[in-house]
């Protein structure tokens, strides 16, 4: 009927801004710039510990890290700075020169890798005081995990020319076998009737 | 020459605001992607510790949180300034951690129960005594996968 194109009147979009503002404010209020990152660790199971305890391990296989209440570090009976810990731990885990005071290296045939010699039974033992600061405890854990990560990366690069994270799952498992993460945390001593 | 006409009122043209919604939407999307939903309102003050070897927590539904810190100002009067534990929306004692974790785990679908991760969000000034107690409680509840929440360190 109607001839000639009828123009559609422009949609009034002035309230659009208000709506989006409302949405924006809603999101600002309900969300937070939260970190979802963390240092992943695995706690030892309660029962396992008791089974493993009696096994006497050679003294040279132990790497003692102690943190006191003033956040000072004692590593293998020697007071050191946190920055040196990573290198020390790496040297301990790797034992590059087969030194007699560092952990025993065992040669083993691992399917998929061939003969490798690695420190199979080394244990890093972390002991902290009741009054140790959480940040310091995390620093120590962080450095130890970093030491493992660096060693694994080096190994992966040598073998496959890739860093550890880029390997596929089977390869990662092999690397984990050569550098098993063995960080033990000393059983907390009873420090008074706090139970 | 240029004439100045005083009598004729010049109307200011309306400001074109048609692109305003687009700008706001852009802001909105930015915030939606960068932030994440708050799990709870913090009743304890937490300053994140720093670390470098961080891994991201993958599945949100598999993560349970334990907050450790000193009560915020509004709760200081009631709960003092000692370090406290917060589970969900309320303060709790160390002895409650174990049952809380067991409860939370049993409410998860059975196929997921083995993958539960407990994220410990503690203030960096916290003393290790309370953390050790929590860790022991987690071991008793056999929740062995833990993640110490931290932010990326930029410098020493």
Interface residues (C-beta under 8 A of the other chain):
Chain A: X13 X14 X16 X17 X19 X20 X21 X23 X24 X27 X28 X30 X31 X32 X33 X34 X35 X36 X37 X38 X39 X40 X41 X42 X43 X44 X45 X46 X83 X128 X129 X130 X131 X132 X133 X134 X135 X137 X138 X139 X141 X142 X145 X146 X149 X185 X188 X191 X194
Chain B: X17 X18 X20 X21 X24 X25 X27 X28 X31 X32 X34 X35 X36 X37 X38 X48 X49 X50 X51 X52 X53 X54 X55 X56 X57 X60 X117 X119 X120 X122 X123 X124 X125 X126 X127 X128 X129 X131 X132 X133 X135 X136 X138 X139 X140 X142 X144 X145 X146 X147 X148 X149 X150 X151 X152 X156
